[in-house]
């Protein structure tokens, strides 16, 4: 009797992948307001995380476990010490919107060749021009495709030999700086959830120029520090830009015209899987189902590290918010006001914690739980969160991008941190200036 599951697929992974897919489908169903089970999405995602827990890298597992334990402990203390009313069935709902978006974005990998990979088009260049192409390619494609772009571009560059330090730094900085402005990034999903009244156009006006400066800084610095004459870079073709630009235009069309009530996070969650599905249907329903099946069995379980971290950080945020509210009677906040000085202090604290090994989502979540911001201040908070994410993930040894580079190409996370310290210091200075300017603008 033929096996229904490929021999290389662990049954536990297959079940977990199915649960993650179910969570995405249930989240999309909730957008119609016809789905009655409010917590089903989080239960599916948490159960999948439990099934995949032993496969999560040890460092990530330890970090996620500590976050979840602290969050749950704070909720218990809020209930026992202060008699707070806790919505126990809903404590696992934190960041499920973001996780669902990440899962939805992963389906963009089904738009591409017959092997199921969206492969950037272009030929390798060398020197500063090649480094500029690498940064720009990862930045533009990564603004839509997120972390998968690093592997697509990195694997292409690796055809010319093992990746060198400047190539790895180009991949790192090209992706991390997209967090400053891209509406498709997980960072933007978190920020839109924590600061729903933020003004995205203002974020774009400050974040995009800062990202471009990051690119110029990267190319200039690496050209001075390393001999790039024989270092292969990546060259974008117009065909490579077609998909990111088209997806961004579709998201804006839905946001402003077709479904104005839905947030950008919600639109991305259902739009990208839908586009991936429609792009495969011309090859036949059987082909389409086979690719979705393969994606569910392989790619979705492979997201276990980021899914667990986001879910556990969400539980931490629930715990902190509940405990602080119970202990202070909802009257205490970290800052009496949130101006430029408070924003700068918050930004620096989150970046320093990232260097110490904490993912920026932790600092952002903790900060949000200790603030009570009116609509006018949420844009400043959003910029602080995105900037700390962009700088913190580039330099943090345990950030998702550096852990991914370590696992895929064998580079040390500590080495990446050391090479990025100068870059992070300059970017931090530029962010501080931008915060002051944004505060004056608002």
N, C-alpha and C positions, 0 to 999 in steps of 0.2 A: 504493500500500500504506500503510495507516495506521501511524503511528509508535507503537511500544509504550511509549515514554517521552515524557511531556509536553515540549514544546519548551523550557520554562523550566528543566527539570531537567538539570543537567550529568551525563553518564554516570558520571563519576568519583565524583560525590556519590551516585548511585544505588548503585554498587558498595559504597562506604564505608558507606552506610546499611544495606545488606544484611549487611555484616560486623558492624556493631554489633548488629543484631538477632540474628545468629547467635551472637555472644558472649553475649547475654542468655539465649538459649535453652539454650546449652551450660552456662551457669552454673546455671540452674534444673535441668538434667538432672543436674548433679553432686550436687544435694541428695539424690537418690535413691541415691547411692553405687553406681550401675550404670554410670557413664560412665568409661571407662578413660584417656582422653587428658587428663592433668592440666593441661597448659599450653595447651590449645587456646583457652580463653577469652582469655587474654592475647594470644595470637598474632592472633586475630581483631581485637581492639580496637587493638592496635598497628599492624596493617596498615591498618585504617581511618584511624587517625591519620596515617599516612604519606601516604595518598591525599589527605587533607584538609589537609595541612601548609601548603601555600601559601595556603590560604584563611583560616587562623587569623590574627587581628589581630596586627600586627607586635610589639607589646609583649608580648603573651601568648606568641607564638612564640619571641621572644628569651628570655623568662624560662624557658619550658619547655625550650628547647634547652640552656640553661646548666645547668639541674637535671639533665637526662639526661646531659650530657657529664661533669659532676662525678661523678655516681653511677657511670657506666661507668669513668671514670678511676680512681676509688678502688678499684673491683673489680680493675682491671688491676694497680694498685700492690700491692694485698693479695696478688695471685697472684705477681707477679714479685719483690717485695721480701721478702715474708714466707712465701712458699710456701703460702699458704692454699688450701684446696680450695674451689673455687667451683662452685656448681651452675649452670653457664652456661645450660642450657635453661630454668631457672626464674627467671632474674634479672628477667624482665619481668612477673612475677606480682604485684608490689607494687601494692596498692590496686585490684586488679581487682574485688574484692568490692564496693568502694565505687562504682566506675564502673558495675558491673552494677546496683546499686541505683538510681543516678541514672537510668539508662536505663529501668529498670522504673517509676520514679516518673513519668517523662515520659509514660507511657501513660495517666495519669489525665486528661490533656487530651482523651482520646477519650470521656470521660463528659460529655455536655453536649448542645448543640443540634446541628442537622444540619450545621452548618459545622465541627463537630469541635472546638469550643472550650467549655470549661466556663466559663460566664459568671456571675460573681457577681450575685445579685439584690439590688436595693435602689435607693433614690433618693438623690440628692445633697443634703447639708445644707451649712450654712456655719458659720463661727465655730469656737469651741473644740469645740463638739459635733461638728461635721463633721470636725475634725482627730482627735478621739478615735475617731470611726468609721473614719477612714482607717487609723490605726495598728492598731486592733483588728481591722479586716477583713483587712488584709495579714498581721497576726500570726497570726490563727487559721487563715485559709485557707492562708497560706504555710507553716504548720507541717506541712501535708500536701503541698501542691502546689509548695512551694519557689519558685524564681525566677519560674515562670510566673504566679504570683499578682500580682507587681508589674506585669506587662504587662496583665493582665486588669483590675485596678483602675485602673492608670494610664491605660489607653486609655479607660476609662469616664469618668474625671475630665477627660480631655483634650477630651471633647465640649463642655465649657463654656469652652474656650479653652486656650492653651498652659499647661503645668504651671508653677506658680510655685515658688519656692524652698521655702516651708514644705510644699507638697504633696510635692515630691521628697524632702525630709527625712523626712516621715512615712512614705513608701514605704520609704526606706532603713532607718530605724530599726525600723519594724514588722517587716520581714523579718529583719534581722540579729539582733535580740534573740531570735527564735525558736530560734536556735542554742543558747541556754542550756538548753533542756529538750526540744525536739521529737525523738522517736525516728525521725522520717522525714527529718531533715536529713542532708546529706552529712557535716557535722561529727560527728554522732553515729555515723555509719557508720565514719568514720576512727577515732574514739575507741574504739568497741567492738572494732575490729580490733586496736588497739594495747594496749588494756587490757581484755581479755576478762573479767577478774574484777571489774570495776567493779560497784557496786551502783546500779542505775538509780533505784530509789525514793529513795535519798539524793540523787542528782543532781537529781531532780524536786523534792524538798523544798526545796533551796537555789536551784535555777535558776529555777523558775517564779515565786516571789515577786520575784526580782531582775528578771525580764522585766517583770512588772507595774509595778514601780517605774520601769523604763525608759520604759514607756508614760506614766505620770504625769509623769515628768520631761520627756518630749518635748512633751506637750500644754501643760504649764505654761510651759516655756521658749519655745516657738514663739508662744504667746499673748502673751507679754511682748515678744518681739523683732519680731513682725510684726503688721500689721493684718489680721485674719482675717475681718472682717465679710463680705467678698465672696468669700472663698476657699472654693471648693466642696470638700466632703468626701464620704466614702462612708458609707452607712448599711447595715448588715447586716440581712437578714431571716432569720427562722427557717429558711427553705428553704436559705439559703446555708450555715448551720451544719450541716445534716443530713448532708451528705457527709463533711466532716472528722471529725465525731463518730462517724459510722458506721464509717469506715475505721479510726479509732483503736481502736474497740471490737473490730473484726474482728482487728486485729493482736494485741491483748491476748488474745483468745480462742484464736488459734492458738498464741501463745507459751506460755500457761499451761495449755491444755487439749489442743488437737488435735496440735500438733507441738512439745512442750516441748524437744526436743533441738536445734531450730533457733534460731539467734540472731534478734533482731529484724531485723537487716539482711537475713538470708536470707528471712525471712517477707515483708518488704516487697518484696523482689526478685521473688518469684513472685505475691504476692497482688494487688498493684495492677494489673499487666497482666491477671491473670485476671478481676478485677472489671470492668476496662474491656472485655475481650472479651465477658463475659457480658452487660454492659449494652447491647451493640450487637447481639447475636444475635437478639433479638426482631424486629429490622428485616430479618432474613434473612442467610444466609451470604454472599451476594454483596456486600451492603452492608458487612458486617463486614470482609471481605477488602479491599474498596476503601479503607476508612478506615485499616486497618493498612498497606496499600501506600502510601497518601499520607503517613502518619506516618513510615514508613521512608524515603521519598524526601526529605522536607522537614525534619521535626523532628529526627530522629536526626543527620543531618549538621550541623545547626545547633548541636549540642552539642559541636562539635569543640574549642572553647576549653577548656571545663571538663574534657572527657575527656583532652585532651593534658596539661593541668596536673596532674591527679591521677595519671596514669600516670607522668609524668616525676618527680613528687615521690616516687612509690613506688620508682622506680629509684634516686633519690638516697638514700632511706632504706636500701635494700639495700646500696648502696655504702658508706655511712657505717657501718652495722652491721658489714658484712664487714671493712672496713679497721680499725675500732677493735678488733674482736675479734681480728684477726690481729696487730695491733701490740702489744696489751696482754695477749694470752693470755686474753682474756675476763675479766680481773680488774679492768679499769678502768671506773669509772663517773664521771659528772659530779659527783654528790654522794654522800657516804658515807651520808647518810640524806636522805629527802625529807619534810621537815616544812613548817611554814607559811612560814618565811623562804625556803627554797629554792623553794617553790611561788610565792611573791610575786615573787621575782627572775625566775623563768621566765616568769610571766605578763607582767610589764612588758617583758621582752626581746622577747617575741613581738609585743606590741602596737607597740613602737617599730619593730621590723622591718617591720610592716605599714604604718606611716606612711611608712617609707622606700621602700615599693613592693613588698615581698614579701608573697605571699599567706600567711595564717596557717597553712595546711597545711604550708608549708615549715618554719616554726618548730616546729610541733607534731611533725612527722616527725623533725626533727633532734634535738629534745629526747628523744623516745622512743628514738632509737637510742643515746643516751648514758646511759640510765638502766637500772637493773636492779631493778625494783620487785616486792616481794612482793604478795600479793593484798590485804593490808590497806591498802596505799598507792595502789593503782590507782584507787580512787575519787577521791582527792585529785588525782591526775594528770589524770583525766578531767575534773574540774571546771575545772582550770586550762586545759586544752586548749579546752573549750567556751566558757569565758568570754573567753579571748584571741581565739577565733574571732569571737564575737559583737561584741566591742568593736573588734577589728582590721578586720573587714570593713566596719563602719560608717564608719570614718575612713580606711581605706587607699585611696589614689587608684586603685590597680590591682586592687582586689578585684572579684570577680565582679559584685556588686550595683552598684557604681559604674561599672564598665565597661559594664554593661547599660543603666543610666540614661543614660550618655553616648551610647551608640550609638542608643538608642531615642528619647530626648527632647532630645538635644543639650546636656546640662548638662556642664560641665567637671568632671573628676574632682578637680582641684586645688581648685575652688570647693567641692565637697562635703566635701573634707577640711577646708578652712578653717572651714566652718560647723559641722562636727562635732567640732572639737577640744575645745570646752568640754564638750560632752556626753560625749565619751570620757574626759575627765579626771574628771568626776563619777562615771561608771560604773566607772572604774578604782579609784577610792577605795572604792566600794561592794563591788567584787569583792575587794579586799584585806581588807576587814572580813569578808566571807563566807568567804574562805580561812581566816582565823584561826578563825572559828567552826566551819567544817567540820573543821579539824584537831583542834580540841578535841573535837568530836562523835565523831570516829573514835577 
